[in-house]
Amino acid sequence: MAPDPLSRDRFAAALRALAPRYWDRHPFHLRLHAGGCTPGEVRSWVASRWYYQSILARKNAAIVAACPLPEVRRRWAERVTYFDGDAREDWLVLADAVGLDRGELLDERHVARGTRFAVDGYLQFCRSAPWKQSVAAALTELFSPELMAARIVAWRRHYDWIKPDGYAYFENRILVVRGDAASTLDLVLTHCRTADEQRAAVDALAFKCDVLGAVLDAVDYQGGIP
């Protein structure tokens, strides 16, 4: 006999229980927020994180393409425009603010090889997995607003060489991601109805947490860039 699905509240709790696996506890992030990184290491983080940012519109387009529900497609398609538009431009400003040459950012010469493997794996997952699992993987949004808010405070305290306009991405994203997280969670709780679907959703979110952790592993190993 197939196991019974979790109640909505218990399912939500199982997803939120993955918070300790999120990358805010990674040693590199702890050092970054404590002021222990060199300018080159900050630039390395920005360059590798750019590669992750650069696939999000394509990842979201893959979810739209795979989803059979028009109402979900309409809601999710807004994310394609956002990551190809405002979010992209704000990240380019961040690169300028930390002294990373924009041409070098765009040609991806500073992307750590482990970052490339991890991010490409995430994109492939979202192209091949059922759309519900790909949506569930995006639930790292549940954990990110607090990290971004802490990052702004920490960077302003420890890295006064960063130009103030570089914080626009995080300041703008905090407001957006809080709404996105609530919407994404509702989609997952509503559409993952069976025990197998719920288990797959939790596994997808765990995988995404590991992708982000692998990005920081690679950045930490690579060290700073000029």
Secondary structure, 3 states (H helix, E strand, C coil): CCCCCCCHHHHHHHHHCCHHHCHHHCHHHHHHHCCCCCHHHHHHHHHHHHHHHHHHHHHHHHHHHHCCCHHHHHHHHHHHHHHHCHHHHHHHHHHHHCCCCHHHHHCCCCCCHHHHHHHHHHHHHHHHCCHHHHHHHHHHHHCHHHHHHHHHHHHHHHCCCCCHHHHHHHHHHHHHHHHHHHHHHHHHHHHCCCHHHHHHHHHHHHHHHHHHHHHHHHHHHHCCCC
